[in-house]
Amino acid sequence: MKKIITIILIILEVFIIIYSKEVISEFKNTLRICLYSLLPTMFFSILLSNLIIENGLYLPKIIYKLINRIFNLNKEEINVLFLSMISGYPNNITMLKESNNENINYITNFVNPLFLIGTVGTIYLNNKPFSFLILICHYISNFILMFLLKSKNTKNNYKTIKKNNNIYSNSIQITIKALSIIISNLLFISLLVTLLKLVLPFSKETNSIILGLLEFSKGIYEVSNTNFSLFIKGLIILIIITFGSISIHFQMISINPKIKYINFLKYRIINVLISIIVYFIINGLILIKN
């Protein structure tokens, strides 16, 4: 296995040398999207969620009881659920590193709402209300999956994380570490993106979908620049953010090696199928009302 990895790395090194212009160009595009679109929203969302963790999240008891009854989650897992909805993946995995409940890793995968609404809705699609619709479909599909898997949740398997005296400093360190993993994986995936762009004999539209499944932020940008209708763009973006992309999967495995990837991949695919059904139902209801 080590020999195979070494050979692959050597091939990538040769690829970078031969196609240095294309690779550097792709790196520039990736860094531009990261620095001006993805990382600013991720930074504030991850920092906010970690500050809340350090200070302790306290929801009304009735909310804990209701969610516990519906989804069979304990108090700590419910907190992670809410914070995951604020910060998005892969921060949910960071918060769950101390949890022994394997299943909770697979049902708290939410896209960063600031990125989807602020960047995708406002800048890429120029249609903020439609990005809200995509986000709602994304949330509903996650909740449905969460309900279907409620019987597999095991309780009282969460180790309390020791708090640092300097709450802000500790939150900053965790945030920077998470962002460094994100950007490192994005740059590595950029190599694969460059390679695919050079060898794929498909149209721009098809390539954008393939690239989106590899790296969600760059893929969403590419999808938004295609000639697809708004409805199809929304569907593809929903699939990409629900699947999470291979790049996000790498980040999650890097953060939490305990994750069983086959199970994770299986639930991502199931989640995508649910999200597609939800998307068609909600859009159908909107058309009927109009």
DRENDO-1510 file (C-alpha; in Angstrom, 1 decimal, always signed):
<recs>
REC; n; res; u; v; w
REC; 1; MET; +0.0; +0.0; +0.0 .
REC; 2; LYS; +2.8; +2.4; +0.9 .
REC; 3; LYS; +4.5; +1.7; -2.5 .
REC; 4; ILE; +1.2; +2.5; -4.3 .
REC; 5; ILE; +0.9; +5.8; -2.4 .
REC; 6; THR; +4.5; +6.7; -3.2 .
REC; 7; ILE; +3.9; +6.0; -6.9 .
REC; 8; ILE; +0.8; +8.1; -6.9 .
REC; 9; LEU; +2.6; +11.0; -5.2 .
REC; 10; ILE; +5.4; +10.8; -7.7 .
REC; 11; ILE; +2.9; +10.9; -10.6 .
REC; 12; LEU; +1.2; +13.9; -9.0 .
REC; 13; GLU; +4.6; +15.6; -8.7 .
REC; 14; VAL; +5.3; +15.0; -12.4 .
REC; 15; PHE; +1.8; +16.2; -13.3 .
REC; 16; ILE; +2.4; +19.4; -11.4 .
REC; 17; ILE; +5.7; +20.0; -13.3 .
REC; 18; ILE; +4.2; +19.3; -16.7 .
REC; 19; TYR; +1.0; +21.2; -16.2 .
REC; 20; SER; +2.3; +23.8; -13.8 .
REC; 21; LYS; +0.5; +26.7; -15.6 .
REC; 22; GLU; -2.9; +24.9; -15.3 .
REC; 23; VAL; -2.3; +23.8; -11.7 .
REC; 24; ILE; -1.3; +27.3; -10.6 .
REC; 25; SER; -4.3; +28.7; -12.3 .
REC; 26; GLU; -6.6; +26.3; -10.6 .
REC; 27; PHE; -4.9; +27.0; -7.2 .
REC; 28; LYS; -5.6; +30.7; -7.8 .
REC; 29; ASN; -9.2; +30.1; -8.5 .
REC; 30; THR; -9.5; +27.8; -5.4 .
REC; 31; LEU; -7.8; +30.3; -3.1 .
REC; 32; ARG; -9.9; +33.1; -4.5 .
REC; 33; ILE; -13.1; +31.3; -3.7 .
REC; 34; CYS; -11.8; +30.2; -0.3 .
REC; 35; LEU; -10.5; +33.7; +0.8 .
REC; 36; TYR; -13.4; +35.7; -0.5 .
REC; 37; SER; -16.4; +33.4; -0.3 .
REC; 38; LEU; -15.9; +30.2; +1.8 .
REC; 39; LEU; -13.4; +31.0; +4.6 .
REC; 40; PRO; -15.0; +34.3; +5.9 .
REC; 41; THR; -18.4; +32.6; +6.4 .
REC; 42; MET; -16.8; +29.5; +7.8 .
REC; 43; PHE; -14.5; +31.4; +10.2 .
REC; 44; PHE; -17.3; +33.3; +11.9 .
REC; 45; SER; -19.7; +30.4; +12.0 .
REC; 46; ILE; -17.1; +28.0; +13.4 .
REC; 47; LEU; -15.8; +30.6; +15.9 .
REC; 48; LEU; -19.3; +31.4; +17.0 .
REC; 49; SER; -20.2; +27.7; +17.5 .
REC; 50; ASN; -17.0; +27.0; +19.5 .
REC; 51; LEU; -17.6; +30.1; +21.7 .
REC; 52; ILE; -21.1; +28.7; +22.4 .
REC; 53; ILE; -19.6; +25.3; +23.2 .
REC; 54; GLU; -17.0; +26.8; +25.6 .
REC; 55; ASN; -19.7; +28.9; +27.3 .
REC; 56; GLY; -22.3; +26.1; +27.3 .
REC; 57; LEU; -25.4; +26.0; +25.1 .
REC; 58; TYR; -28.6; +26.1; +27.2 .
REC; 59; LEU; -31.9; +25.5; +25.4 .
REC; 60; PRO; -35.3; +25.4; +27.0 .
REC; 61; LYS; -36.0; +22.0; +28.6 .
REC; 62; ILE; -39.1; +21.6; +26.4 .
REC; 63; ILE; -36.9; +21.7; +23.3 .
REC; 64; TYR; -34.6; +19.0; +24.7 .
REC; 65; LYS; -37.5; +16.8; +25.6 .
REC; 66; LEU; -39.2; +17.3; +22.2 .
REC; 67; ILE; -36.1; +16.5; +20.2 .
REC; 68; ASN; -35.2; +13.6; +22.4 .
REC; 69; ARG; -38.7; +12.1; +21.9 .
REC; 70; ILE; -38.6; +12.6; +18.1 .
REC; 71; PHE; -34.9; +11.8; +17.3 .
REC; 72; ASN; -33.7; +9.9; +20.4 .
REC; 73; LEU; -30.7; +12.2; +21.0 .
REC; 74; ASN; -29.3; +13.1; +24.4 .
REC; 75; LYS; -28.7; +16.7; +25.6 .
REC; 76; GLU; -25.1; +17.0; +24.3 .
REC; 77; GLU; -26.0; +15.6; +20.9 .
REC; 78; ILE; -28.9; +18.0; +20.6 .
REC; 79; ASN; -26.5; +20.8; +21.3 .
REC; 80; VAL; -24.2; +19.5; +18.5 .
REC; 81; LEU; -27.2; +19.3; +16.2 .
REC; 82; PHE; -28.0; +23.0; +16.7 .
REC; 83; LEU; -24.4; +24.1; +16.5 .
REC; 84; SER; -23.9; +22.1; +13.3 .
REC; 85; MET; -26.8; +23.9; +11.7 .
REC; 86; ILE; -25.0; +27.2; +12.6 .
REC; 87; SER; -21.5; +26.3; +11.5 .
REC; 88; GLY; -21.9; +23.6; +8.9 .
REC; 89; TYR; -19.7; +20.7; +8.1 .
REC; 90; PRO; -16.9; +19.7; +8.9 .
REC; 91; ASN; -17.2; +21.5; +12.2 .
REC; 92; ASN; -19.8; +18.9; +13.4 .
REC; 93; ILE; -17.1; +16.2; +13.3 .
REC; 94; THR; -14.8; +18.4; +15.3 .
REC; 95; MET; -17.5; +18.8; +18.0 .
REC; 96; LEU; -18.2; +15.0; +17.9 .
REC; 97; LYS; -14.6; +13.8; +18.3 .
REC; 98; GLU; -15.2; +12.8; +21.9 .
REC; 99; SER; -18.5; +11.0; +21.2 .
REC; 100; ASN; -18.7; +7.2; +21.0 .
REC; 101; ASN; -22.0; +7.3; +19.2 .
REC; 102; GLU; -21.0; +6.5; +15.7 .
REC; 103; ASN; -24.4; +7.2; +14.2 .
REC; 104; ILE; -24.5; +10.9; +15.3 .
REC; 105; ASN; -21.5; +11.6; +13.0 .
REC; 106; TYR; -23.7; +10.6; +10.0 .
REC; 107; ILE; -26.8; +12.6; +10.8 .
REC; 108; THR; -25.5; +16.1; +11.7 .
REC; 109; ASN; -24.1; +17.1; +8.3 .
REC; 110; PHE; -25.4; +20.5; +7.4 .
REC; 111; VAL; -24.0; +23.1; +5.0 .
REC; 112; ASN; -22.9; +26.4; +6.4 .
REC; 113; PRO; -26.0; +28.6; +6.0 .
REC; 114; LEU; -24.0; +31.8; +5.7 .
REC; 115; PHE; -22.1; +30.4; +2.7 .
REC; 116; LEU; -25.3; +29.1; +1.0 .
REC; 117; ILE; -27.4; +32.3; +1.6 .
REC; 118; GLY; -24.7; +34.9; +1.6 .
REC; 119; THR; -22.4; +33.7; -1.1 .
REC; 120; VAL; -24.4; +31.2; -3.3 .
REC; 121; GLY; -27.8; +33.0; -3.0 .
REC; 122; THR; -26.6; +36.6; -3.2 .
REC; 123; ILE; -23.5; +36.4; -5.5 .
REC; 124; TYR; -23.6; +33.1; -7.5 .
REC; 125; LEU; -27.3; +32.8; -8.2 .
REC; 126; ASN; -28.3; +36.4; -7.5 .
REC; 127; ASN; -31.5; +35.0; -6.0 .
REC; 128; LYS; -31.5; +34.9; -2.2 .
REC; 129; PRO; -35.1; +33.6; -1.8 .
REC; 130; PHE; -34.3; +30.6; -3.9 .
REC; 131; SER; -31.2; +29.8; -1.8 .
REC; 132; PHE; -33.5; +29.8; +1.2 .
REC; 133; LEU; -35.6; +27.2; -0.5 .
REC; 134; ILE; -32.5; +25.0; -1.2 .
REC; 135; LEU; -31.5; +25.3; +2.5 .
REC; 136; ILE; -35.0; +24.3; +3.7 .
REC; 137; CYS; -35.0; +21.2; +1.5 .
REC; 138; HIS; -31.5; +20.4; +2.8 .
REC; 139; TYR; -32.6; +20.8; +6.4 .
REC; 140; ILE; -35.8; +18.7; +5.9 .
REC; 141; SER; -33.9; +15.9; +4.2 .
REC; 142; ASN; -31.4; +15.8; +7.2 .
REC; 143; PHE; -34.3; +15.7; +9.7 .
REC; 144; ILE; -36.0; +12.9; +7.8 .
REC; 145; LEU; -32.8; +10.8; +7.8 .
REC; 146; MET; -32.3; +11.6; +11.5 .
REC; 147; PHE; -35.8; +10.3; +12.2 .
REC; 148; LEU; -35.3; +7.1; +10.1 .
REC; 149; LEU; -32.1; +6.3; +12.1 .
REC; 150; LYS; -33.4; +7.2; +15.5 .
REC; 151; SER; -33.5; +3.6; +16.6 .
REC; 152; LYS; -29.7; +3.3; +16.0 .
REC; 153; ASN; -28.8; +6.2; +18.3 .
REC; 154; THR; -27.1; +5.1; +21.5 .
REC; 155; LYS; -27.2; +7.5; +24.5 .
REC; 156; ASN; -24.9; +8.4; +27.3 .
REC; 157; ASN; -21.8; +7.9; +25.1 .
REC; 158; TYR; -20.5; +11.4; +25.1 .
REC; 159; LYS; -17.4; +12.4; +26.9 .
REC; 160; THR; -17.5; +15.9; +28.3 .
REC; 161; ILE; -14.7; +18.1; +26.8 .
REC; 162; LYS; -12.6; +19.9; +29.4 .
REC; 163; LYS; -13.0; +23.7; +29.1 .
REC; 164; ASN; -10.0; +26.0; +28.6 .
REC; 165; ASN; -9.8; +29.0; +31.0 .
REC; 166; ASN; -9.2; +31.3; +28.1 .
REC; 167; ILE; -12.5; +30.7; +26.1 .
REC; 168; TYR; -11.8; +33.1; +23.3 .
REC; 169; SER; -8.2; +32.0; +22.7 .
REC; 170; ASN; -9.2; +28.3; +22.8 .
REC; 171; SER; -12.0; +28.9; +20.3 .
REC; 172; ILE; -9.7; +30.8; +17.9 .
REC; 173; GLN; -7.2; +27.9; +18.0 .
REC; 174; ILE; -9.9; +25.3; +17.2 .
REC; 175; THR; -11.3; +27.5; +14.4 .
REC; 176; ILE; -7.8; +28.1; +12.8 .
REC; 177; LYS; -7.0; +24.4; +13.0 .
REC; 178; ALA; -10.4; +23.5; +11.4 .
REC; 179; LEU; -9.9; +26.1; +8.6 .
REC; 180; SER; -6.3; +24.9; +7.9 .
REC; 181; ILE; -7.5; +21.3; +7.4 .
REC; 182; ILE; -10.3; +22.7; +5.1 .
REC; 183; ILE; -8.0; +24.7; +2.9 .
REC; 184; SER; -5.3; +22.0; +2.8 .
REC; 185; ASN; -7.8; +19.5; +1.5 .
REC; 186; LEU; -9.2; +22.0; -1.0 .
REC; 187; LEU; -5.7; +22.6; -2.5 .
REC; 188; PHE; -5.1; +18.8; -2.8 .
REC; 189; ILE; -8.5; +18.3; -4.5 .
REC; 190; SER; -7.5; +21.2; -6.9 .
REC; 191; LEU; -4.9; +18.8; -8.3 .
REC; 192; LEU; -7.6; +16.3; -9.1 .
REC; 193; VAL; -9.9; +19.0; -10.5 .
REC; 194; THR; -7.1; +20.2; -12.8 .
REC; 195; LEU; -6.5; +16.7; -14.0 .
REC; 196; LEU; -10.2; +16.0; -14.7 .
REC; 197; LYS; -10.6; +19.3; -16.6 .
REC; 198; LEU; -7.7; +18.2; -18.9 .
REC; 199; VAL; -9.0; +14.7; -19.5 .
REC; 200; LEU; -12.8; +14.8; -19.2 .
REC; 201; PRO; -14.4; +14.8; -22.7 .
REC; 202; PHE; -17.7; +16.2; -21.4 .
REC; 203; SER; -19.5; +19.5; -21.6 .
REC; 204; LYS; -19.1; +22.3; -19.2 .
REC; 205; GLU; -22.4; +21.4; -17.6 .
REC; 206; THR; -21.4; +17.8; -17.0 .
REC; 207; ASN; -18.0; +18.7; -15.8 .
REC; 208; SER; -19.5; +21.2; -13.2 .
REC; 209; ILE; -21.5; +18.3; -11.7 .
REC; 210; ILE; -18.5; +16.0; -11.5 .
REC; 211; LEU; -16.3; +18.8; -10.0 .
REC; 212; GLY; -19.1; +19.6; -7.5 .
REC; 213; LEU; -19.0; +16.0; -6.2 .
REC; 214; LEU; -15.3; +16.4; -5.8 .
REC; 215; GLU; -15.2; +19.8; -4.2 .
REC; 216; PHE; -18.4; +21.5; -3.2 .
REC; 217; SER; -17.5; +25.2; -3.1 .
REC; 218; LYS; -15.8; +25.2; -6.5 .
REC; 219; GLY; -18.4; +22.9; -7.9 .
REC; 220; ILE; -21.3; +25.2; -6.9 .
REC; 221; TYR; -19.5; +28.1; -8.4 .
REC; 222; GLU; -19.1; +26.2; -11.7 .
REC; 223; VAL; -22.8; +25.1; -11.6 .
REC; 224; SER; -23.9; +28.6; -11.1 .
REC; 225; ASN; -22.1; +29.7; -14.3 .
REC; 226; THR; -23.7; +27.0; -16.5 .
REC; 227; ASN; -26.7; +27.4; -18.8 .
REC; 228; PHE; -29.0; +25.2; -16.7 .
REC; 229; SER; -32.3; +26.6; -15.6 .
REC; 230; LEU; -32.6; +28.0; -12.1 .
REC; 231; PHE; -34.6; +24.9; -11.1 .
REC; 232; ILE; -31.9; +22.5; -12.3 .
REC; 233; LYS; -29.1; +24.6; -10.8 .
REC; 234; GLY; -31.0; +24.5; -7.4 .
REC; 235; LEU; -31.4; +20.7; -7.7 .
REC; 236; ILE; -27.7; +20.1; -8.5 .
REC; 237; ILE; -26.5; +22.5; -5.7 .
REC; 238; LEU; -28.8; +20.7; -3.3 .
REC; 239; ILE; -27.3; +17.3; -4.3 .
REC; 240; ILE; -23.8; +18.7; -3.9 .
REC; 241; ILE; -24.3; +20.3; -0.4 .
REC; 242; THR; -26.2; +17.2; +0.8 .
REC; 243; PHE; -23.6; +14.8; -0.5 .
REC; 244; GLY; -20.9; +17.1; +0.9 .
REC; 245; SER; -18.3; +16.3; -1.8 .
REC; 246; ILE; -15.2; +14.0; -1.6 .
REC; 247; SER; -13.2; +17.0; -0.3 .
REC; 248; ILE; -15.5; +17.4; +2.7 .
REC; 249; HIS; -15.4; +13.6; +3.3 .
REC; 250; PHE; -11.5; +13.8; +3.4 .
REC; 251; GLN; -11.7; +16.7; +5.9 .
REC; 252; MET; -14.0; +14.7; +8.2 .
REC; 253; ILE; -11.9; +11.6; +8.1 .
REC; 254; SER; -8.8; +13.8; +8.8 .
REC; 255; ILE; -10.5; +15.4; +11.8 .
REC; 256; ASN; -12.0; +12.2; +13.2 .
REC; 257; PRO; -10.3; +8.9; +12.1 .
REC; 258; LYS; -12.9; +6.9; +14.0 .
REC; 259; ILE; -15.5; +7.5; +11.2 .
REC; 260; LYS; -16.3; +4.4; +9.2 .
REC; 261; TYR; -16.3; +5.8; +5.7 .
REC; 262; ILE; -18.4; +3.1; +4.0 .
REC; 263; ASN; -21.2; +3.9; +6.5 .
REC; 264; PHE; -20.7; +7.6; +6.1 .
REC; 265; LEU; -20.9; +7.3; +2.3 .
REC; 266; LYS; -24.0; +5.1; +2.4 .
REC; 267; TYR; -25.9; +7.7; +4.5 .
REC; 268; ARG; -24.8; +10.6; +2.4 .
REC; 269; ILE; -26.2; +8.8; -0.7 .
REC; 270; ILE; -29.5; +8.0; +1.2 .
REC; 271; ASN; -29.6; +11.6; +2.3 .
REC; 272; VAL; -29.2; +12.9; -1.3 .
REC; 273; LEU; -32.1; +10.7; -2.5 .
REC; 274; ILE; -34.3; +12.0; +0.3 .
REC; 275; SER; -33.3; +15.6; -0.6 .
REC; 276; ILE; -34.2; +15.1; -4.2 .
REC; 277; ILE; -37.7; +13.9; -3.3 .
REC; 278; VAL; -38.2; +16.8; -0.9 .
REC; 279; TYR; -37.0; +19.3; -3.5 .
REC; 280; PHE; -39.5; +18.1; -6.1 .
REC; 281; ILE; -42.4; +18.0; -3.6 .
REC; 282; ILE; -41.8; +21.5; -2.3 .
REC; 283; ASN; -41.3; +23.0; -5.8 .
REC; 284; GLY; -44.4; +21.2; -6.9 .
REC; 285; LEU; -46.4; +22.7; -4.0 .
REC; 286; ILE; -45.1; +26.1; -4.9 .
REC; 287; LEU; -46.1; +25.7; -8.5 .
REC; 288; ILE; -49.6; +24.6; -7.5 .
REC; 289; LYS; -50.1; +27.6; -5.3 .
REC; 290; ASN; -48.9; +29.9; -8.1 .
</recs>
